[in-house]
Amino acid sequence: MKSPGSRKRKLPSEYLKMEIKKGIAVSPGIAIARSLVIDSEDYRIPKRSVLPSAKISEVKRVRDAFKKAVKELEKFSSGEEIAEGNIKDIFAVHQRFLKDKNLRKKITDLVYNELLTAEYAVSITLRDIANHFASVQDKYISERAADIYDIEKRLLRHLVGGKRDDAEHINREVVIVAHELSPTQTASFDRKFIKGLATDAGGRTSHTAIVARSLGIPAVVGLEDVTGNIAPTATVIVDGNRGVVIIDPDEPTLKEYRQHAIEFERLERELDTLRDMDAVTRDGVAIELYGNIEFPYEAEMVLDKGGQGIGLYRTEFLYLYSQTEPTEEDHYKAYSEVIRIFGNRPIIIRTMDLGADKFTQSKRFTQERNPFLGLRSIRFCLQNLVLFKTQLRAILRASVDGDVRIMFPLISSLHEVRQAKMILHDVMEDLDEDGIKYNPNMPVGIMIETPSAALTASILAGESDFFSIGTNDLIQYTLAVDRGNERVSTLYSGADPAVVNLLRSVIHDANKAKISASICGEMASEPEYIMLLLGLGFRIFSLAPPMIPEIKKLVRSVTVESCNIIARKALSMNSEREIVNYIRSAAMKVLPEVF
């Protein structure tokens, strides 16, 4: 992994007076401040051996480094800023990884059997894991490599020493500029002085993005070479709304963005006043707004933004950060934490969506030619019953503590639903025999993510208590477009007539069967689609927590009658471009400040 410090930097005379760079907006807001360029620590550990007589003391060094790292994280995560930022779970994942006995054994075995130094054994082992994560095509998984590098650096600091980040000791307002930021670095920032973040690397699901949103710091990532194009003390504007970073802005640009910052703060204050208000249209139709979460700590954010519950609790994080599968207690604690926050409000837990390019360390698959059409999601669950039943037991145990509901992902046939429910009932019988309480009437739903499920929704409704439409995969499979492939990503759109007609068909079948159908994909987080979806008949949306206030404001600004007109008009159109231009124009007329 190349350190940004090893890149050739420009001399001061080479910097342009003003430079505009486009990246990925991951945390909203406007930040204007001087830059602070951080070069990440990059330990380069040569391969060295130790004498046989020294191997026992070298193993002790490894164990001591792990112990110190765990204690350091415990002390760090107990800090007031972290508690307030609701990001303790990220460091809990790091702690669980550091406490993994298999990982420690793998490293100490290298030291003891191969006579390698503690530093080299730690570095080669963790970099192998990080490289594996980084090579995965799925952005969410590949960005987890940053966590592994962070853990490696923490251990190596205790083995060989190392500097502390300059950002921990600042006393002035700055925009942090870096190649990439680890979760520990980001969480250690003092919100009083850190006004914005700009990084070369990263994506929407990176921990830099997650922590920045949690702390309310405007951030733009994926800028590619911002660290090589900025003077150490340049004035920087971070536009977290549009994904733009401006280096050394001229006076008119500064004046314009200062006004943008004032307007954004005003809009944020206005949206915050909606927190305790109902999401009701102007003609009196109640809409339910829930939040999607990846980690338990995000539940607090959903509540703070006025969400009515959790519409999609993704559980893959339990599997992807450890060398071993999570235990039943690991599952139960993760679910109980969210229930503690939400009480009796709805919490929909999606069973593990593993397979394709997301898999546990002990269940590595043989390479598949078409992994996204292969053994993934519910198919993986049905072929790995021990893992599946472990999770089902934990969900059922948690069901007595709150309004817990279960949802099976990527259903493509009636047979899969019946198989999954049969296994669920088997687990219920096991709990009965063990005398463990659970809710026998816990609602069981399915995700509509494949065209086959959408086209047979009327049949699937007979075996389901509710539908949740995962638009991300439904669009991908319907249009045969890999949304992660930049060469065809322009073809990926929820406004395609094929997708719109499938959505109308599913909500029609759900209403006919008298079960609910929600939207839990990215379409629910995009204001331009809301009027169309309301007009199609959807009344439940589960979305990214930061977007809840904006969507609530839009809902409260429209009538269902006007949305019905928009949906009918869109359904009569023949092209994606025609539909998207029409619905975007309609939404901008209703709520121009959101756009």
C-alpha positions, -999 to 999 in steps of 0.1 A, spaced: 0 0 0 17 32 -12 20 59 14 8 93 2 40 107 16 59 88 -11 41 107 -39 58 136 -56 44 168 -42 42 201 -61 63 230 -51 44 261 -38 49 279 -71 33 251 -90 -1 254 -73 -29 269 -92 -47 299 -78 -79 281 -77 -86 244 -84 -119 225 -83 -119 188 -77 -149 164 -80 -153 134 -57 -180 115 -38 -202 134 -14 -205 113 18 -214 137 46 -234 169 39 -225 204 48 -201 232 38 -167 236 54 -143 265 48 -109 264 65 -71 261 61 -59 226 51 -40 202 73 -24 175 52 -19 142 70 4 115 58 -7 81 71 19 60 89 32 34 66 54 8 84 77 -11 61 88 -42 79 117 -62 64 116 -100 67 140 -109 95 145 -141 116 152 -146 153 174 -172 169 156 -203 182 165 -193 217 146 -160 213 113 -174 199 96 -176 233 103 -140 241 93 -129 206 59 -147 210 55 -128 243 61 -95 224 32 -104 201 9 -112 230 18 -80 248 12 -59 217 -23 -74 214 -30 -67 251 -19 -31 248 -39 -25 217 -70 -39 233 -66 -17 264 -58 13 242 -91 8 223 -111 3 255 -97 35 269 -102 53 236 -138 42 230 -148 52 266 -141 88 258 -169 113 260 -165 124 223 -169 88 211 -199 81 233 -216 113 219 -206 104 184 -223 70 186 -194 53 169 -182 29 196 -193 -1 176 -166 5 150 -140 1 177 -158 -28 193 -153 -46 159 -116 -38 161 -115 -51 197 -133 -83 187 -107 -88 159 -78 -82 183 -93 -107 207 -97 -134 180 -77 -164 193 -73 -178 158 -57 -146 145 -33 -145 175 -24 -182 170 -17 -177 133 8 -149 141 24 -166 171 28 -198 151 47 -179 124 70 -166 151 74 -199 169 76 -223 139 91 -200 112 114 -180 136 101 -147 122 102 -114 141 70 -103 158 68 -72 136 70 -92 104 45 -119 115 20 -92 124 25 -73 92 24 -102 68 -7 -118 84 -28 -86 86 -18 -74 51 -28 -107 37 -62 -103 52 -64 -66 41 -54 -75 5 -81 -101 4 -107 -76 14 -93 -49 -10 -95 -74 -39 -132 -80 -35 -153 -62 -61 -181 -52 -37 -172 -16 -26 -186 -21 10 -163 -51 15 -132 -37 -2 -134 -6 20 -131 -28 51 -94 -32 42 -89 2 59 -99 -14 92 -73 -41 89 -46 -16 81 -57 4 111 -54 -26 134 -19 -35 118 -6 0 125 -19 0 161 -1 -33 168 31 -21 151 31 11 171 33 -10 202 61 -32 187 83 -6 170 69 27 182 55 54 160 43 90 158 9 103 168 -13 121 143 -8 158 141 -46 162 140 -49 151 177 -31 182 188 -45 210 167 -59 242 182 -73 259 151 -100 252 126 -88 230 97 -99 208 68 -82 174 70 -67 163 37 -53 128 35 -49 99 11 -71 78 34 -82 80 70 -86 51 93 -116 49 116 -94 56 146 -80 87 131 -114 100 121 -130 94 154 -101 110 173 -107 144 156 -120 172 178 -152 184 162 -145 219 175 -115 222 152 -120 196 124 -144 213 100 -142 191 69 -125 160 54 -112 154 19 -95 122 9 -80 106 -22 -95 72 -15 -128 60 1 -164 55 -9 -199 59 4 -197 29 27 -161 36 40 -157 42 77 -145 77 70 -179 83 55 -198 66 83 -179 84 111 -180 117 93 -218 115 91 -220 104 127 -200 134 139 -216 158 115 -184 167 96 -188 176 59 -167 151 38 -158 144 2 -139 112 -6 -126 95 -38 -108 126 -50 -79 105 -63 -50 130 -60 -61 158 -37 -31 152 -14 -6 158 -43 -23 190 -54 -26 211 -23 -3 234 -4 1 226 33 -18 257 45 -41 263 15 -76 276 20 -100 248 12 -138 245 7 -154 211 12 -189 209 -3 -203 178 12 -236 183 -6 -223 183 -42 -191 163 -37 -168 192 -46 -135 204 -31 -121 238 -40 -85 246 -33 -74 282 -29 -108 297 -39 -109 333 -52 -129 360 -34 -162 357 -53 -162 319 -48 -155 323 -11 -183 348 -8 -207 325 -26 -198 295 -5 -201 314 28 -236 322 17 -242 285 8 -230 276 43 -255 300 59 -283 286 38 -274 250 46 -274 257 83 -308 273 80 -321 243 61 -307 219 87 -323 238 115 -356 239 97 -354 201 90 -345 194 126 -378 210 137 -396 182 118 -381 154 140 -412 149 161 -437 158 134 -456 131 115 -448 123 79 -483 131 66 -491 145 31 -511 177 27 -543 157 20 -539 137 52 -522 104 41 -498 90 67 -464 78 55 -440 56 75 -403 65 74 -378 40 88 -340 39 87 -315 15 71 -286 6 94 -253 -14 90 -242 -12 126 -261 -11 159 -248 24 167 -266 39 137 -299 32 154 -293 64 175 -290 84 143 -323 70 130 -340 81 162 -323 115 162 -335 121 126 -371 112 134 -372 77 121 -401 55 132 -381 23 133 -356 2 115 -368 -10 81 -335 -28 72 -310 -40 97 -281 -55 77 -263 -82 96 -232 -89 75 -209 -69 97 -210 -97 122 -194 -121 98 -169 -99 79 -146 -87 107 -135 -119 122 -116 -151 114 -145 -170 129 -183 -169 125 -202 -149 152 -217 -169 180 -254 -169 189 -245 -144 217 -227 -121 193 -259 -120 172 -282 -115 203 -261 -87 217 -261 -68 184 -299 -71 181 -306 -63 217 -286 -31 215 -309 -18 187 -340 -30 206 -328 -11 237 -327 21 216 -360 16 198 -381 -2 224 -414 -14 209 -409 3 175 -405 -20 145 -371 -35 138 -368 -56 107 -337 -78 107 -325 -91 74 -309 -125 76 -273 -127 64 -267 -116 28 -235 -136 23 -221 -152 -8 -209 -138 -42 -182 -114 -29 -192 -114 8 -182 -145 28 -169 -155 61 -132 -165 66 -140 -201 72 -164 -204 44 -143 -193 14 -160 -203 -18 -145 -218 -49 -145 -191 -75 -178 -188 -94 -180 -176 -130 -210 -154 -122 -210 -149 -84 -240 -125 -83 -260 -152 -100 -245 -179 -78 -246 -191 -42 -256 -159 -23 -281 -146 2 -309 -170 10 -293 -197 -13 -262 -196 9 -283 -198 41 -302 -228 29 -269 -246 22 -252 -236 54 -278 -245 80 -256 -243 111 -248 -206 104 -284 -199 94 -299 -216 125 -275 -198 148 -287 -164 135 -324 -175 136 -321 -186 172 -307 -152 182 -334 -133 163 -361 -154 179 -346 -149 214 -346 -111 207 -382 -111 195 -395 -111 230 -377 -79 238 -393 -57 212 -412 -55 179 -387 -76 160 -395 -89 125 -375 -111 102 -368 -108 65 -353 -132 40 -332 -116 12 -330 -123 -25 -360 -146 -28 -365 -159 -63 -391 -186 -58 -419 -199 -36 -399 -230 -28 -371 -208 -12 -397 -190 11 -412 -223 22 -378 -238 29 -366 -208 49 -399 -208 70 -396 -245 76 -361 -240 90 -374 -212 111 -401 -234 126 -375 -261 133 -355 -236 153 -387 -226 172 -392 -262 181 -356 -264 194 -362 -233 215 -394 -249 229 -374 -280 239 -348 -257 256 -375 -237 274 -364 -205 258 -390 -178 252 -396 -162 218 -425 -146 199 -442 -174 179 -461 -148 159 -431 -128 148 -438 -113 113 -419 -130 85 -413 -111 53 -392 -113 21 -372 -90 0 -383 -85 -36 -350 -81 -54 -353 -103 -84 -376 -100 -115 -389 -135 -108 -400 -125 -73 -416 -93 -86 -435 -111 -113 -447 -138 -89 -454 -115 -60 -491 -125 -60 -480 -161 -52 -453 -151 -28 -477 -129 -8 -495 -161 4 -464 -171 23 -453 -136 35 -464 -111 62 -448 -82 43 -427 -73 13 -396 -50 12 -384 -41 -22 -346 -38 -25 -344 -15 -55 -306 -17 -57 -306 -54 -68 -340 -53 -85 -327 -26 -109 -294 -44 -114 -311 -77 -122 -339 -62 -143 -317 -41 -165 -287 -66 -165 -264 -37 -154 -236 -41 -129 -240 -8 -109 -204 -10 -98 -191 -10 -134 -184 26 -144 -185 16 -181 -222 8 -179 -233 26 -147 -252 52 -167 -276 25 -178 -285 18 -141 -317 38 -132 -348 34 -112 -366 55 -137 -364 29 -164 -399 20 -176 -392 -17 -169 -384 -10 -132 -413 14 -128 -438 -12 -141 -424 -39 -119 -428 -16 -88 -464 -9 -98 -470 -46 -102 -456 -55 -68 -475 -29 -48 -507 -39 -66 -502 -76 -56 -493 -66 -21 -524 -45 -17 -546 -72 -32 -532 -97 -6 -536 -71 22 -499 -71 32 -475 -41 34 -448 -34 8 -420 -10 16 -391 4 -4 -358 -1 13 -333 5 -15 -315 37 -25 -346 50 -44 -362 57 -10 -333 81 -1 -335 101 -33 -361 130 -32 -367 129 -69 -383 95 -67 -406 100 -37 -436 116 -56 -435 88 -82 -434 61 -55 -462 77 -35 -482 79 -67 -476 42 -74 -491 34 -40 -461 30 -16 -466 43 20 -436 29 38 -400 39 31 -368 28 47 -338 50 39 -304 63 49 -308 80 83 -294 114 72 -320 116 45 -351 111 67 -357 149 74 -355 158 37 -379 130 27 -402 139 55 -403 175 44 -411 165 9 -439 142 20 -454 170 41 -452 193 10 -473 172 -15 -507 156 -19 -512 120 -28 -536 132 -55 -508 152 -72 -485 122 -69 -511 99 -85 -511 122 -115 -473 122 -117 -472 83 -115 -499 80 -143 -479 104 -165 -446 86 -159 -462 52 -166 -472 65 -200 -437 75 -210 -414 53 -230 -378 62 -220 -358 65 -188 -346 99 -197 -381 112 -202 -393 98 -169 -363 110 -148 -365 146 -163 -402 147 -156 -401 135 -119 -370 156 -111 -387 187 -124 -418 179 -104 -399 174 -72 -378 206 -77 -410 227 -80 -423 213 -47 -390 216 -27 -363 236 -46 -342 241 -15 -336 203 -11 -321 202 -46 
